[in-house]
Amino acid sequence: MKRREFGTLAAAVGLAATRFGRASAATDPLEATSGKTVYFRGWQFATDVVQSNVKRYNDAEHGKVNYATITGDYPSIMEQSLIAKADLDVLYANPSSAVRYSEGGWVLPAETLPAIADIKADMLPTLAEAWTYKGNLLGLSYFVSTRGCIHTNLLAYEKAGFSDKDFPKDWDALYDQVYALHAKGVATPILPHWFSEYFGLSWGFVMEVLDRGNKIADPETHKPVMTTDANGAAYKTLAQWKKLWNSKLVPQEVLTYNEAAYIDAYASGRYVFSPQQIYDLQTFNKPGRSQIAGHSTILPVVDQPWGLIDSAMYLMTSRTRPEAVTADVKKFTSWYGYKDNTGQIAVGERWMQDNMLFSAYKSIMDSPVTEARIKQACARPADYEVVLDVYKATPFPTGIWRVVWSEEFNSYLRDVLSKFLLNDGDIVKTITAMNDQISSLNDKYGL
């Protein structure tokens, strides 16, 4: 059974013609002219799409962009490449990594691009703010998403006697319902955000604290603000995690999952709830890809948001190179991260159509084409508004992400949270240790 094709044939043909059209070299400001290689690196996601986009740039603009995929601990690997002054000109980066790279003097801010005024005018203000550090926009939009919206398997949920009116309104109500589902015979009611990627276990903790209305560190001073009070968000989160882990409702193997295994596990239909990416609605509702196709929704925003803003930019490095090559780096970044030579945000539009990756650009997000694409991924017509509401309410952890020590704290958080679960750790001691680590990092960097 095939999914509905999006759009009309005429629109598709028109878009293709525009995308693959090319202005004459004399009037094309994005044409590469140095004749030298521009090195572009990214993490492992839809690499066939990336290779195709790069080929189109090279063919249309006489470019010599060399793309390769980096596997493993991406932030650490890229930092080492930047320190070593490796062949690296353009790269993916999450905001937290981008700030660190900026402090290292390794990136060229987007402010240096000729079209920066137009770029900023088209950006959603919340994203422009999240991606700005010390007055500089660090990069251009790759994608924006809500990581940790609560995907819900309607087949299992309704089979257990629940309906939309029973949807939990906050994290504590969600956990209560997990145990109620188990009492009704559901063996594994939840797949928590505890997988092994650098954005797994640690981000799972961060999102719950933010969703509960608290912060981990102050957005301006970056001083720790978590309390050991039993009513505090950090305490409540760890208390729920301890209870869930000790209940044996979550298999220990989840701590070893990579993201692909984590997605596959929920798509198997074994779980009722799981904090996942908002764009994976299309994955979970796709026949042949998911055992719950057409029956996966996300919980609406009622008493709190769900998840946190997950986003990435295209950054330019500041490594020493001839001016003509730097000019080509800027041309490629502008073409790839904003508008191509035809005036379309072609790469961003393609990410939306092919993978439902949201964009920081208003012109993409406000488009009726985008609305139709999101609706195509939803199980039910009313879910479109739920998706928008969840997305608009999603918080950004400024206090621990827009600071130079972000990745160091993230690595620490992964380790301490894993030990907390495996060793039945003490909640107060764990929170105290987290706060002490933040204070230590502030001292290290003179904050």
DOPAKE-967725 format. One line per 10 residues: number of its first residue (from 1); their letters; for each residue x, y, z of N, C-alpha, C. Coordinates in steps of 0.1 Angstrom, whole numbers, always signed. Last residue first. Example, Ala and Ser with C-alpha at 12.3 -4.5 7.8 and 13.67 -1.06 7.14 Angstrom:
BEGIN
2 = SA = +128:-22:+71:+137:-11:+71:+129:+0:+79; +132:-57:+78:+123:-45:+78:+132:-33:+78
end
This chain:
BEGIN
447 = LGYKDNLSSI = +332:+321:+342:+318:+326:+340:+312:+330:+354; +357:+308:+337:+356:+322:+342:+342:+328:+340; +358:+282:+331:+357:+291:+320:+356:+306:+324; +359:+270:+356:+369:+266:+346:+370:+277:+335; +336:+279:+368:+349:+284:+373:+360:+281:+363; +317:+265:+353:+317:+280:+353:+330:+286:+357; +324:+240:+360:+326:+244:+347:+325:+259:+345; +316:+240:+387:+330:+238:+384:+333:+242:+370; +289:+244:+385:+297:+254:+391:+311:+253:+388; +282:+220:+372:+280:+232:+365:+288:+243:+371
437 = QDNMATITKV = +289:+202:+393:+296:+201:+380:+294:+214:+372; +271:+209:+413:+285:+211:+415:+293:+211:+402; +247:+200:+400:+249:+215:+403:+264:+218:+406; +253:+173:+400:+250:+180:+388:+253:+195:+390; +255:+167:+428:+266:+165:+419:+265:+172:+406; +228:+172:+435:+239:+180:+441:+252:+179:+432; +215:+152:+421:+213:+166:+418:+224:+175:+423; +227:+130:+435:+228:+131:+421:+226:+145:+416; +219:+133:+461:+233:+133:+458:+235:+135:+443; +191:+130:+458:+197:+143:+463:+212:+144:+460
427 = IDGDNLLFKS = +189:+103:+448:+184:+115:+441:+191:+128:+445; +212:+78:+445:+205:+86:+455:+201:+99:+447; +208:+50:+422:+215:+61:+428:+206:+69:+437; +209:+23:+411:+199:+28:+420:+204:+40:+429; +228:+19:+392:+232:+16:+406:+222:+21:+416; +216:+25:+368:+221:+11:+369:+225:+8:+384; +207:+52:+371:+198:+41:+369:+204:+28:+372; +232:+65:+377:+220:+67:+386:+210:+55:+384; +247:+59:+355:+251:+53:+368:+239:+54:+378; +233:+75:+337:+235:+61:+335:+238:+53:+348
417 = LVDRLYSNFE = +238:+100:+348:+224:+95:+347:+224:+80:+345; +265:+103:+345:+259:+103:+359:+245:+98:+358; +269:+102:+317:+275:+93:+326:+268:+92:+339; +253:+124:+307:+251:+110:+302:+257:+100:+312; +266:+145:+321:+252:+141:+324:+249:+127:+319; +291:+146:+308:+290:+143:+323:+276:+138:+326; +282:+154:+283:+289:+141:+285:+289:+137:+299; +271:+179:+289:+263:+168:+283:+269:+155:+285; +293:+193:+298:+283:+190:+307:+274:+179:+302; +306:+195:+273:+313:+189:+285:+302:+185:+295
407 = ESWVVRWIGT = +288:+210:+258:+291:+196:+255:+298:+188:+266; +288:+235:+272:+276:+227:+270:+279:+212:+267; +306:+255:+278:+308:+242:+284:+297:+232:+281; +298:+279:+266:+309:+272:+260:+311:+257:+266; +263:+281:+260:+274:+284:+269:+286:+274:+264; +236:+275:+254:+242:+286:+249:+254:+291:+258; +228:+253:+270:+232:+251:+256:+239:+263:+250; +220:+259:+295:+231:+249:+294:+235:+246:+280; +202:+280:+292:+212:+280:+303:+223:+270:+302; +184:+273:+271:+194:+283:+269:+205:+282:+280
397 = PFPTAKYVDL = +168:+250:+260:+175:+250:+273:+187:+260:+272; +136:+258:+248:+150:+257:+245:+158:+259:+257; +103:+243:+246:+113:+252:+252:+127:+249:+246; +74:+244:+224:+86:+237:+228:+97:+246:+234; +51:+255:+214:+53:+255:+228:+67:+250:+233; +52:+249:+187:+52:+263:+191:+55:+264:+206; +49:+221:+187:+61:+227:+181:+63:+242:+187; +23:+218:+197:+34:+212:+204:+47:+219:+200; +8:+231:+177:+8:+236:+191:+20:+231:+199; +14:+216:+154:+18:+230:+154:+18:+235:+169
387 = VVEYDAPRAC = +2:+191:+162:+17:+192:+158:+21:+206:+159; -24:+198:+164:-17:+194:+176:-2:+195:+174; -31:+204:+138:-31:+215:+148:-23:+211:+161; -29:+177:+128:-21:+188:+123:-20:+200:+133; -48:+161:+140:-35:+160:+145:-26:+171:+140; -71:+161:+126:-70:+171:+137:-56:+171:+143; -68:+140:+107:-68:+154:+103:-65:+164:+114; -45:+115:+117:-58:+120:+117:-58:+135:+114; -18:+109:+114:-27:+98:+114:-42:+102:+112; +3:+129:+93:-5:+127:+105:-15:+115:+103
377 = AQKIRAETVP = +16:+134:+70:+23:+125:+79:+14:+122:+91; +0:+151:+56:+2:+138:+50:+8:+128:+60; +3:+174:+71:-10:+167:+72:-8:+153:+67; +28:+182:+62:+26:+178:+76:+13:+169:+78; +21:+189:+36:+31:+178:+38:+30:+173:+53; +3:+210:+38:-1:+197:+32:+8:+186:+35; +21:+229:+50:+9:+224:+57:+4:+211:+52; +38:+232:+28:+43:+226:+41:+31:+221:+49; +21:+245:+11:+28:+232:+7:+33:+225:+19; +15:+268:+23:+5:+258:+22:+10:+245:+18
367 = SDMISKYASF = +41:+281:+45:+37:+277:+31:+25:+267:+32; +54:+287:+68:+40:+293:+65:+34:+289:+52; +78:+275:+66:+69:+270:+76:+55:+275:+74; +91:+289:+46:+89:+275:+44:+77:+271:+54; +92:+315:+55:+86:+313:+42:+84:+298:+39; +105:+313:+79:+91:+315:+79:+85:+312:+66; +130:+290:+87:+125:+300:+78:+110:+301:+77; +138:+269:+101:+138:+281:+108:+132:+293:+99; +118:+239:+94:+129:+249:+90:+127:+261:+100; +114:+204:+99:+110:+217:+99:+121:+227:+97
357 = LMNDQMWREG = +115:+176:+78:+123:+184:+87:+118:+198:+87; +102:+157:+62:+94:+164:+72:+103:+171:+82; +116:+145:+42:+119:+140:+56:+111:+147:+66; +108:+156:+17:+114:+142:+18:+114:+137:+32; +99:+182:+24:+91:+173:+16:+95:+158:+17; +119:+193:+40:+105:+193:+44:+98:+182:+37; +141:+191:+23:+141:+184:+36:+127:+183:+42; +133:+208:+2:+134:+193:+0:+135:+186:+13; +134:+232:+14:+121:+227:+9:+122:+212:+7; +161:+234:+19:+152:+234:+30:+139:+229:+26
347 = VAIQGTNDKY = +170:+235:-8:+174:+224:+1:+165:+223:+13; +157:+258:-18:+155:+245:-24:+159:+234:-15; +145:+284:-15:+152:+277:-4:+151:+262:-8; +151:+302:-46:+143:+293:-38:+152:+287:-27; +166:+316:-64:+158:+323:-54:+150:+315:-45; +182:+303:-81:+169:+306:-86:+161:+314:-76; +205:+297:-67:+206:+307:-77:+193:+311:-84; +190:+292:-34:+199:+289:-45:+199:+300:-55; +190:+304:+0:+184:+304:-13:+195:+300:-24; +203:+285:+25:+193:+295:+23:+188:+294:+8
337 = GYWSTFKKVD = +222:+265:+25:+215:+269:+38:+204:+279:+37; +232:+264:-1:+227:+252:+6:+219:+255:+18; +239:+290:-7:+231:+282:-17:+224:+270:-9; +255:+297:+14:+243:+305:+11:+233:+297:+3; +275:+278:+12:+267:+279:+24:+254:+286:+22; +286:+285:-13:+280:+272:-11:+271:+272:+1; +295:+311:-7:+286:+309:-18:+278:+295:-16; +314:+306:+13:+302:+315:+16:+291:+312:+5; +332:+291:-1:+326:+285:+11:+313:+293:+14; +341:+310:-20:+333:+298:-24:+326:+291:-13
327 = ATVAEPRTRS = +355:+327:-2:+343:+332:-10:+334:+321:-15; +375:+310:+5:+365:+314:+15:+353:+320:+9; +388:+309:-19:+382:+297:-14:+371:+300:-3; +397:+335:-21:+388:+330:-32:+381:+317:-27; +415:+337:+0:+402:+344:+0:+392:+339:-10; +429:+305:+11:+428:+317:+2:+415:+324:+2; +427:+299:+46:+426:+294:+33:+426:+307:+24; +424:+289:+80:+432:+297:+70:+431:+290:+56; +390:+285:+92:+404:+280:+90:+411:+289:+79; +365:+289:+101:+374:+301:+99:+388:+297:+96
317 = TMLYMASDIL = +337:+273:+87:+348:+273:+96:+357:+285:+92; +302:+277:+89:+314:+278:+81:+326:+279:+91; +274:+255:+96:+284:+264:+100:+295:+265:+90; +241:+250:+96:+252:+248:+87:+262:+259:+92; +224:+237:+125:+228:+247:+116:+239:+242:+107; +196:+222:+142:+210:+222:+137:+212:+233:+126; +176:+213:+171:+179:+220:+158:+193:+219:+154; +151:+208:+193:+163:+201:+187:+165:+208:+173; +135:+219:+220:+138:+223:+207:+151:+216:+203; +119:+192:+239:+127:+204:+238:+130:+207:+223
307 = GWPQDVVPLI = +89:+179:+255:+101:+178:+247:+109:+191:+248; +58:+196:+257:+65:+183:+257:+78:+184:+249; +44:+220:+281:+49:+216:+268:+55:+201:+269; +14:+216:+301:+28:+218:+300:+32:+215:+285; -13:+212:+300:-8:+218:+312:+7:+221:+311; -14:+207:+270:-25:+211:+279:-19:+219:+291; -6:+197:+238:-2:+205:+249:-14:+210:+257; -12:+162:+230:-14:+176:+228:-8:+184:+240; +8:+135:+219:+0:+141:+230:+0:+156:+228; +5:+123:+186:+13:+128:+197:+4:+135:+207
297 = TSHGAIQSRG = -1:+90:+170:-3:+105:+172:+6:+110:+182; -5:+64:+148:+4:+70:+158:+2:+85:+158; -18:+49:+129:-24:+49:+142:-14:+55:+153; -6:+47:+105:-20:+52:+105:-26:+53:+119; +12:+19:+115:+10:+29:+105:-5:+34:+105; +24:+2:+133:+12:+10:+138:+9:+21:+128; +46:-9:+123:+35:-18:+126:+23:-11:+131; +62:+8:+96:+58:+8:+110:+46:-2:+111; +68:+5:+69:+79:+9:+78:+75:+7:+93; +44:-3:+59:+56:-10:+55:+68:-7:+63
287 = PKNFTQLDYI = +31:+29:+61:+29:+15:+59:+41:+8:+53; +39:+53:+84:+42:+49:+70:+40:+33:+69; +38:+65:+108:+25:+63:+101:+27:+58:+87; +64:+66:+117:+55:+58:+124:+41:+56:+118; +75:+85:+99:+80:+72:+100:+70:+62:+106; +60:+108:+103:+59:+102:+90:+65:+87:+90; +67:+113:+129:+53:+110:+127:+52:+103:+113; +93:+122:+130:+91:+108:+129:+76:+104:+129; +93:+149:+136:+93:+146:+122:+91:+131:+120; +95:+149:+164:+82:+153:+158:+81:+148:+143
277 = QQPSFVYRGS = +112:+122:+180:+112:+134:+172:+98:+137:+166; +98:+110:+211:+105:+109:+199:+106:+122:+191; +89:+93:+239:+94:+106:+235:+103:+105:+222; +62:+70:+237:+77:+72:+236:+80:+86:+232; +37:+46:+246:+42:+60:+246:+57:+60:+244; +34:+19:+240:+22:+28:+239:+27:+42:+238; +52:-7:+222:+51:+4:+232:+39:+13:+230; +53:-23:+201:+54:-29:+214:+51:-19:+225; +55:-14:+175:+42:-15:+181:+41:-21:+195; +78:-9:+162:+74:-23:+163:+60:-24:+168
267 = AYADIYAAEN = +84:+18:+165:+77:+14:+153:+72:+0:+153; +100:+16:+188:+87:+21:+189:+78:+18:+177; +123:+3:+176:+116:-3:+187:+102:+3:+189; +131:+21:+157:+126:+8:+152:+118:+2:+164; +141:+42:+173:+130:+44:+164:+123:+31:+160; +162:+28:+185:+152:+34:+193:+140:+37:+185; +178:+21:+163:+172:+10:+171:+161:+16:+180; +186:+47:+156:+179:+39:+147:+172:+28:+154; +201:+56:+179:+188:+62:+175:+180:+54:+166; +212:+27:+197:+214:+39:+190:+201:+45:+185
257 = YTLVEQPVLK = +208:+12:+229:+202:+15:+216:+209:+28:+210; +215:+8:+255:+225:+5:+245:+220:+8:+231; +194:+13:+271:+206:+21:+273:+216:+19:+263; +177:-8:+264:+174:+6:+259:+186:+15:+260; +183:-30:+279:+189:-28:+266:+187:-15:+259; +167:-32:+301:+180:-25:+302:+187:-22:+289; +133:-25:+295:+144:-34:+293:+157:-26:+294; +110:-14:+317:+118:-9:+306:+130:-19:+306; +98:-24:+339:+89:-22:+328:+97:-18:+315; +110:-26:+364:+114:-36:+353:+105:-35:+341
247 = SNWLKKWQAL = +108:-8:+384:+96:-16:+381:+99:-27:+371; +132:+6:+384:+130:-5:+393:+118:-14:+391; +125:+24:+364:+136:+15:+362:+135:+3:+371; +104:+39:+376:+102:+32:+363:+113:+21:+361; +116:+49:+399:+105:+40:+400:+103:+32:+387; +136:+65:+386:+140:+54:+396:+129:+44:+397; +120:+83:+372:+130:+74:+365:+133:+62:+374; +107:+97:+393:+99:+89:+383:+108:+79:+376; +129:+109:+405:+121:+99:+413:+113:+91:+403; +139:+125:+384:+147:+114:+389:+139:+104:+397
237 = TKYAAGNADT = +117:+143:+384:+121:+136:+372:+129:+123:+376; +116:+154:+409:+105:+146:+404:+108:+138:+393; +141:+168:+409:+138:+157:+419:+127:+148:+414; +137:+186:+389:+148:+177:+388:+145:+165:+397; +115:+201:+399:+114:+194:+386:+125:+183:+385; +107:+199:+434:+114:+205:+423:+113:+195:+411; +96:+187:+456:+87:+193:+447:+93:+199:+434; +118:+180:+471:+110:+169:+465:+100:+174:+455; +148:+199:+465:+134:+198:+471:+126:+187:+464; +171:+204:+454:+169:+190:+459:+156:+189:+466
227 = TMVPKHTEPD = +171:+223:+424:+170:+222:+438:+168:+207:+442; +190:+240:+398:+182:+228:+403:+182:+227:+418; +206:+260:+390:+194:+264:+396:+185:+252:+401; +240:+271:+384:+230:+260:+386:+218:+265:+394; +245:+299:+361:+247:+293:+375:+237:+282:+376; +243:+313:+339:+247:+299:+337:+250:+292:+351; +234:+339:+336:+246:+337:+344:+252:+323:+343; +212:+335:+318:+222:+346:+316:+235:+343:+323; +197:+312:+324:+200:+315:+310:+210:+326:+308; +208:+290:+350:+203:+303:+346:+206:+307:+332
217 = AIKNGRDLVE = +201:+255:+345:+210:+266:+348:+204:+279:+343; +177:+242:+344:+189:+235:+349:+200:+245:+353; +144:+252:+352:+156:+253:+344:+167:+245:+351; +109:+242:+351:+121:+246:+358:+132:+247:+348; +86:+230:+340:+86:+244:+343:+98:+250:+350; +86:+205:+330:+79:+207:+343:+80:+221:+348; +101:+208:+307:+87:+207:+306:+79:+209:+319; +127:+209:+319:+121:+221:+313:+106:+220:+311; +128:+182:+328:+130:+193:+338:+124:+206:+332; +126:+168:+304:+116:+167:+315:+116:+178:+325
207 = MVFGWSLGFY = +148:+176:+289:+135:+179:+285:+124:+178:+296; +169:+166:+305:+168:+180:+303:+154:+184:+299; +166:+138:+302:+165:+145:+315:+162:+160:+314; +170:+135:+275:+158:+130:+281:+155:+137:+295; +196:+143:+272:+185:+152:+267:+172:+148:+272; +208:+120:+284:+210:+134:+289:+199:+143:+285; +200:+99:+267:+197:+99:+281:+198:+113:+287; +207:+113:+238:+197:+103:+243:+194:+106:+258; +227:+126:+224:+214:+133:+226:+203:+124:+232; +246:+107:+221:+249:+119:+230:+237:+127:+232
197 = ESFWHPLIPT = +229:+75:+224:+235:+86:+216:+238:+98:+226; +216:+55:+238:+230:+58:+241:+236:+69:+233; +183:+62:+253:+192:+55:+244:+206:+61:+245; +161:+71:+267:+173:+67:+275:+183:+60:+266; +133:+80:+267:+144:+86:+259:+157:+84:+266; +113:+50:+271:+118:+63:+275:+130:+68:+266; +86:+35:+261:+100:+35:+257:+106:+48:+260; +59:+20:+279:+67:+32:+275:+81:+28:+271; +46:-4:+285:+38:+7:+281:+46:+19:+276; +50:-35:+280:+59:-24:+279:+52:-11:+275
187 = AVGKAHLAYV = +26:-51:+285:+39:-54:+291:+49:-43:+291; -5:-45:+294:+5:-40:+285:+18:-42:+291; -25:-52:+313:-18:-62:+306:-8:-58:+295; -34:-33:+330:-43:-38:+320:-37:-48:+311; -11:-25:+343:-21:-33:+351:-32:-39:+342; +0:-10:+323:+6:-22:+327:-3:-31:+334; -17:+12:+324:-16:+4:+312:-10:-10:+315; -10:+22:+349:-23:+18:+347:-24:+9:+334; +17:+29:+344:+14:+18:+354:+0:+13:+352; +12:+50:+326:+21:+39:+323:+18:+27:+332
177 = QDYLADWDKP = -2:+68:+340:-9:+60:+330:-1:+48:+326; +18:+79:+356:+6:+72:+363:-1:+63:+353; +33:+91:+336:+38:+80:+343:+27:+72:+351; +15:+112:+329:+19:+102:+319:+25:+89:+326; +13:+127:+351:+1:+119:+347:+4:+109:+337; +38:+137:+351:+34:+128:+362:+22:+120:+358; +39:+152:+327:+47:+141:+329:+43:+131:+340; +4:+160:+317:+18:+164:+321:+26:+151:+324; -19:+149:+307:-16:+164:+305:-3:+168:+310; -28:+119:+290:-22:+126:+301:-18:+140:+298
167 = FDKDSFGAKE = -60:+113:+275:-46:+117:+273:-40:+124:+285; -86:+107:+276:-78:+102:+287:-63:+106:+286; -97:+115:+253:-101:+122:+265:-93:+118:+277; -88:+95:+235:-82:+109:+235:-85:+116:+248; -90:+65:+255:-93:+73:+243:-86:+87:+244; -86:+31:+266:-84:+45:+268:-88:+52:+254; -86:+3:+265:-98:+10:+270:-96:+25:+272; -66:-10:+253:-65:-10:+267:-77:-2:+274; -71:-3:+227:-73:-16:+231:-73:-18:+246; -61:+23:+227:-76:+21:+226:-79:+7:+230
157 = YALLNTHICG = -34:+18:+228:-40:+27:+238:-55:+24:+239; -28:+3:+206:-26:-3:+219:-33:+5:+230; -35:+22:+186:-40:+8:+186:-39:+2:+200; -20:+45:+191:-35:+45:+194:-41:+31:+194; +8:+52:+206:+3:+41:+198:-12:+40:+200; +22:+84:+206:+12:+75:+212:+7:+65:+202; +49:+104:+213:+42:+96:+204:+34:+86:+211; +55:+133:+228:+51:+120:+232:+43:+113:+221; +85:+150:+219:+70:+150:+219:+66:+135:+221; +112:+148:+217:+106:+144:+230:+91:+147:+230
147 = RTSVFYSLGL = +121:+175:+199:+126:+162:+203:+119:+159:+217; +109:+193:+174:+106:+190:+188:+111:+176:+191; +132:+209:+151:+123:+199:+155:+120:+200:+170; +148:+222:+123:+143:+225:+136:+133:+214:+139; +178:+222:+102:+165:+217:+106:+161:+222:+120; +195:+242:+91:+195:+229:+86:+181:+223:+89; +200:+277:+87:+190:+266:+91:+193:+253:+83; +233:+289:+94:+220:+289:+87:+213:+276:+89; +249:+304:+123:+248:+296:+111:+235:+297:+105; +251:+324:+143:+262:+314:+141:+262:+307:+128
137 = LNGKYTWAEA = +247:+358:+146:+241:+345:+141:+251:+336:+137; +261:+375:+173:+263:+370:+160:+254:+357:+157; +259:+383:+199:+255:+392:+189:+256:+387:+175; +266:+361:+214:+274:+374:+215:+272:+383:+203; +249:+341:+193:+258:+341:+204:+267:+353:+203; +219:+327:+181:+228:+339:+181:+236:+339:+194; +201:+307:+180:+213:+305:+173:+222:+317:+173; +179:+317:+195:+186:+305:+200:+199:+303:+193; +171:+339:+178:+177:+341:+192:+185:+329:+197; +162:+325:+156:+173:+335:+154:+179:+338:+168
127 = LTPLMDAKID = +141:+311:+168:+153:+304:+163:+165:+313:+161; +124:+332:+175:+128:+323:+185:+141:+315:+181; +118:+344:+149:+126:+351:+160:+131:+342:+171; +124:+326:+119:+115:+327:+131:+123:+333:+143; +138:+345:+92:+139:+335:+103:+129:+337:+114; +138:+365:+73:+130:+353:+71:+130:+343:+82; +156:+383:+82:+142:+387:+81:+133:+375:+79; +180:+369:+80:+175:+371:+93:+160:+375:+93; +183:+369:+52:+182:+356:+59:+176:+358:+73; +185:+395:+46:+173:+388:+41:+172:+375:+49
117 = AIAPLTEAPL = +209:+400:+58:+197:+408:+62:+185:+401:+58; +228:+383:+46:+224:+381:+60:+212:+388:+64; +239:+380:+20:+224:+380:+21:+219:+380:+36; +267:+378:+24:+261:+389:+18:+246:+391:+20; +279:+367:+56:+273:+364:+43:+266:+376:+37; +287:+372:+82:+296:+376:+71:+291:+373:+57; +270:+362:+99:+269:+376:+97:+278:+381:+85; +276:+336:+105:+267:+339:+93:+266:+353:+90; +311:+335:+115:+296:+336:+117:+289:+339:+105; +332:+309:+113:+330:+322:+107:+315:+324:+108
107 = VWGGESYRVA = +349:+291:+139:+338:+293:+129:+337:+307:+125; +368:+290:+159:+369:+280:+148:+359:+283:+137; +371:+301:+184:+375:+309:+172:+376:+301:+159; +360:+288:+205:+373:+284:+201:+379:+292:+189; +335:+300:+205:+344:+304:+216:+358:+300:+212; +324:+285:+184:+326:+299:+183:+336:+305:+193; +323:+260:+194:+332:+262:+183:+334:+277:+181; +304:+265:+214:+317:+261:+218:+327:+263:+207; +282:+271:+198:+287:+281:+208:+301:+277:+212; +278:+247:+184:+282:+259:+177:+288:+269:+186
97 = SSPNAYLVDL = +269:+229:+204:+283:+227:+198:+287:+240:+191; +244:+240:+208:+253:+238:+219:+268:+237:+214; +231:+238:+182:+235:+251:+188:+245:+250:+200; +248:+213:+162:+237:+217:+171:+241:+230:+177; +260:+214:+129:+263:+216:+143:+250:+219:+150; +277:+204:+99:+265:+205:+107:+269:+208:+121; +301:+225:+81:+297:+214:+89:+283:+216:+95; +326:+235:+59:+312:+236:+63:+308:+224:+70; +354:+229:+59:+349:+243:+56:+335:+245:+60; +383:+212:+66:+369:+213:+70:+364:+227:+68
87 = DAKAILSQEM = +410:+196:+70:+403:+201:+58:+388:+200:+61; +420:+206:+104:+418:+196:+93:+411:+203:+81; +429:+217:+127:+429:+225:+115:+428:+216:+102; +426:+205:+151:+437:+200:+142:+438:+208:+129; +403:+216:+160:+415:+219:+167:+427:+216:+158; +385:+205:+142:+387:+219:+142:+400:+223:+149; +387:+178:+149:+390:+182:+135:+393:+197:+134; +377:+179:+175:+391:+175:+172:+396:+179:+158; +351:+186:+169:+359:+195:+177:+374:+192:+175; +342:+164:+155:+343:+176:+148:+352:+186:+156
77 = ISPYDGTITA = +343:+145:+176:+351:+143:+164:+353:+156:+156; +324:+155:+194:+338:+154:+198:+347:+152:+186; +300:+155:+179:+305:+167:+184:+320:+166:+188; +298:+126:+172:+300:+137:+162:+305:+149:+168; +308:+97:+178:+305:+109:+187:+308:+122:+179; +299:+81:+147:+304:+81:+161:+300:+93:+169; +306:+94:+114:+299:+85:+123:+306:+85:+137; +302:+117:+89:+310:+114:+101:+301:+105:+110; +303:+117:+54:+295:+115:+66:+304:+111:+77; +314:+143:+31:+316:+130:+37:+308:+129:+50
67 = YNVKGHEADN = +317:+161:+0:+309:+158:+12:+313:+144:+18; +332:+187:-15:+335:+173:-12:+327:+170:+1; +326:+208:-42:+323:+205:-28:+325:+190:-26; +332:+224:-64:+341:+213:-60:+339:+209:-46; +309:+239:-88:+316:+237:-75:+324:+225:-74; +295:+249:-109:+309:+246:-111:+316:+244:-98; +268:+250:-103:+276:+262:-99:+291:+259:-101; +255:+227:-110:+249:+239:-114:+259:+251:-113; +271:+206:-100:+268:+206:-114:+263:+220:-119; +273:+213:-73:+285:+212:-81:+282:+213:-96
57 = YRKVNSQVVD = +245:+212:-66:+253:+224:-65:+265:+224:-74; +240:+185:-71:+233:+195:-79:+240:+209:-78; +257:+173:-53:+259:+171:-67:+252:+182:-75; +244:+181:-29:+258:+186:-32:+261:+184:-47; +220:+167:-31:+220:+182:-31:+234:+187:-34; +230:+141:-31:+222:+146:-43:+222:+161:-43; +241:+139:-6:+249:+137:-17:+243:+143:-30; +217:+143:+9:+228:+152:+10:+237:+151:-2; +203:+120:+3:+197:+133:+0:+208:+144:+0; +219:+100:+13:+217:+101:-1:+211:+114:-6
47 = TAFQWGRFYV = +218:+105:+40:+231:+109:+33:+229:+108:+18; +200:+106:+62:+196:+108:+48:+208:+112:+39; +225:+110:+85:+211:+111:+83:+208:+114:+68; +252:+112:+102:+246:+102:+94:+231:+104:+95; +266:+146:+100:+264:+133:+106:+255:+124:+97; +290:+161:+77:+278:+160:+85:+276:+147:+91; +311:+184:+59:+309:+172:+67:+296:+173:+75; +329:+196:+31:+316:+197:+38:+314:+184:+46; +353:+215:+17:+351:+203:+24:+339:+205:+33; +360:+225:-16:+353:+229:-3:+349:+217:+4
37 = TKGSTAELPD = +388:+227:-37:+378:+219:-30:+373:+226:-18; +390:+253:-63:+395:+245:-52:+384:+238:-45; +381:+272:-81:+386:+259:-86:+391:+250:-76; +370:+296:-74:+384:+293:-70:+390:+281:-77; +343:+299:-81:+353:+305:-90:+367:+301:-87; +309:+290:-80:+322:+288:-75:+332:+293:-85; +281:+312:-81:+290:+303:-88:+304:+302:-82; +264:+330:-70:+267:+318:-62:+276:+308:-69; +257:+350:-87:+267:+354:-76:+271:+341:-68; +253:+351:-120:+251:+342:-109:+261:+344:-98
27 = TAASARGFRT = +256:+364:-143:+247:+370:-133:+245:+362:-121; +274:+349:-158:+277:+363:-157:+268:+370:-146; +263:+324:-160:+274:+326:-151:+277:+341:-148; +227:+325:-159:+240:+325:-166:+251:+329:-156; +209:+303:-136:+212:+316:-142:+225:+316:-150; +192:+273:-141:+205:+279:-137:+206:+293:-144; +170:+247:-129:+174:+258:-138:+186:+265:-133; +163:+230:-110:+174:+226:-118:+178:+236:-129; +142:+243:-97:+154:+239:-89:+166:+236:-98; +124:+247:-117:+130:+258:-111:+142:+254:-104
17 = AALGVAAALT = +118:+220:-124:+123:+229:-134:+130:+241:-128; +107:+211:-100:+119:+205:-105:+126:+214:-115; +84:+227:-98:+95:+228:-88:+108:+223:-93; +70:+218:-121:+74:+232:-120:+85:+234:-110; +66:+192:-114:+74:+195:-126:+79:+209:-125; +50:+196:-92:+62:+188:-91:+71:+192:-102; +28:+208:-103:+36:+215:-93:+49:+209:-91; +18:+188:-120:+22:+201:-125:+31:+209:-116; +11:+168:-102:+22:+166:-111:+27:+179:-117; +5:+181:-69:+1:+177:-82:+13:+175:-91
7 = GFERRKM = +12:+168:-36:+11:+178:-46:+7:+173:-59; +25:+136:-27:+22:+150:-23:+22:+159:-35; +9:+105:-28:+19:+114:-34:+15:+128:-30; +1:+85:-1:-4:+95:-11:+8:+103:-15; +18:+53:+1:+13:+66:+7:+9:+75:-4; +7:+21:-10:+16:+33:-11:+10:+45:-4; +8:-12:+0:+0:+0:+0:+9:+12:+0
end
